[in-house]
Amino acid sequence: MPKHTRLSCRNGTYYHRAKVPTDIAGTYGKREELISLRTKNIVEALRLIKIVAVEVDEKFEVHRREQRLLNPPSTDVAVYEELSPETLAGIEKELFSKLLKQDDNERWDGFARKPRWFKWPFVTIKTCLT
């Protein structure tokens, strides 16, 4: 019979065991939620684990909502300084210089970056003159 991922057994009694999600772990107060299913019967435990798992997930969601109400996301807008025309010109010059250098390097490399399977066509001077 397949087991549930949150089902654990200790001394013959079945428990629901769930790790607290990482997004609420700092404020929840526990590292895991452990609830006894109060049964030693695997069939009964598999039936109860589904109910308890939903309840624990709802408990985690309630905690998330409470934390959002207590600590609403920041609505501050970042204020940036406007760049001066001189700074913009310097940035533009540096970028253009970098692009030119990159282009020069690619041109100097020429055909050095050809694929391994590439072979130059065999052409002799004699065949070119005729």
C-alpha positions as CSV (number, residue, x, y, z in Angstrom):
1,M,0.0,0.0,0.0
2,P,1.5,3.4,-0.9
3,K,2.5,5.7,1.9
4,H,1.9,9.4,2.2
5,T,5.1,11.6,2.2
6,R,4.2,13.2,5.5
7,L,3.3,10.0,7.3
8,S,5.8,8.7,9.9
9,C,5.6,5.9,12.5
10,R,7.1,6.0,15.9
11,N,6.6,3.1,18.4
12,G,3.7,1.8,16.2
13,T,1.7,5.0,16.3
14,Y,1.4,7.0,13.1
15,Y,2.1,10.8,13.0
16,H,1.7,13.6,10.5
17,R,5.1,15.2,10.1
18,A,5.6,18.3,8.0
19,K,8.6,20.6,7.7
20,V,7.7,24.3,8.0
21,P,8.1,26.1,4.6
22,T,11.3,28.2,4.3
23,D,9.4,31.4,3.6
24,I,7.7,31.3,7.1
25,A,10.3,29.3,9.0
26,G,11.8,32.4,10.7
27,T,8.5,33.6,12.1
28,Y,6.6,30.3,12.7
29,G,8.4,29.3,15.9
30,K,8.9,25.6,15.0
31,R,11.0,23.8,12.4
32,E,8.4,21.1,11.8
33,E,4.8,20.4,12.6
34,L,4.2,17.0,14.3
35,I,0.7,15.8,15.0
36,S,-0.3,12.4,16.3
37,L,-3.0,10.6,14.2
38,R,-3.7,8.4,17.3
39,T,-3.9,5.2,15.4
40,K,-1.7,2.1,14.9
41,N,-3.7,1.0,11.9
42,I,-2.0,1.9,8.5
43,V,-5.3,2.1,6.6
44,E,-6.8,4.4,9.2
45,A,-3.6,6.5,9.2
46,L,-3.7,6.9,5.4
47,R,-7.3,8.1,5.6
48,L,-6.5,10.6,8.5
49,I,-3.2,11.9,7.0
50,K,-5.0,13.5,4.1
51,I,-7.3,15.4,6.4
52,V,-4.5,16.5,8.7
53,A,-2.3,17.5,5.8
54,V,-4.9,19.9,4.5
55,E,-5.4,21.4,8.0
56,V,-1.6,21.9,8.4
57,D,-1.3,23.5,5.0
58,E,-4.1,25.8,5.8
59,K,-2.4,26.7,9.1
60,F,0.8,27.6,7.2
61,E,-1.3,29.8,4.8
62,V,-3.0,31.6,7.7
63,H,0.4,32.3,9.2
64,R,1.6,33.7,5.8
65,R,-1.5,36.0,5.7
66,E,-0.9,37.2,9.2
67,Q,2.8,38.0,8.4
68,R,1.7,40.0,5.3
69,L,-0.7,42.0,7.4
70,L,1.9,42.6,10.2
71,N,4.8,43.4,7.7
72,P,3.3,44.8,4.5
73,P,5.7,44.9,1.5
74,S,7.6,48.2,1.2
75,T,6.0,50.7,-1.1
76,D,9.1,53.0,-1.1
77,V,10.1,54.1,-4.5
78,A,13.8,54.1,-5.2
79,V,15.1,57.6,-6.0
80,Y,18.0,57.8,-8.5
81,E,20.1,60.7,-9.3
82,E,19.9,61.9,-12.8
83,L,23.2,61.4,-14.7
84,S,24.9,64.5,-16.0
85,P,25.5,64.9,-19.7
86,E,29.2,64.6,-19.1
87,T,28.8,61.3,-17.3
88,L,26.5,60.0,-20.1
89,A,29.1,61.1,-22.7
90,G,31.8,59.3,-20.8
91,I,29.8,56.1,-20.6
92,E,28.9,56.3,-24.3
93,K,32.6,56.8,-25.2
94,E,33.7,53.9,-23.0
95,L,31.1,51.5,-24.5
96,F,31.9,52.6,-28.0
97,S,35.6,52.0,-27.4
98,K,34.9,48.5,-26.0
99,L,32.8,47.6,-29.0
100,L,35.5,48.8,-31.4
101,K,38.1,46.8,-29.6
102,Q,36.0,43.7,-29.7
103,D,35.4,44.3,-33.5
104,D,39.1,44.7,-34.1
105,N,39.9,41.5,-32.3
106,E,37.3,39.6,-34.3
107,R,38.7,41.1,-37.6
108,W,42.3,40.3,-36.6
109,D,41.4,36.7,-35.8
110,G,40.0,36.4,-39.3
111,F,39.3,32.8,-40.2
112,A,41.1,31.4,-37.2
113,R,37.8,30.5,-35.6
114,K,36.6,28.2,-38.4
115,P,35.0,24.9,-37.5
116,R,37.1,21.8,-37.3
117,W,35.3,20.2,-40.2
118,F,36.0,23.1,-42.5
119,K,38.7,22.6,-45.2
120,W,40.0,25.2,-47.6
121,P,39.3,24.4,-51.2
122,F,42.4,23.1,-52.9
123,V,43.3,25.6,-55.6
124,T,46.6,25.8,-57.4
125,I,48.0,28.9,-59.2
126,K,47.9,27.0,-62.4
127,T,44.2,26.4,-62.2
128,C,43.6,30.0,-61.2
129,L,45.4,31.3,-64.3
130,T,43.5,29.2,-66.8
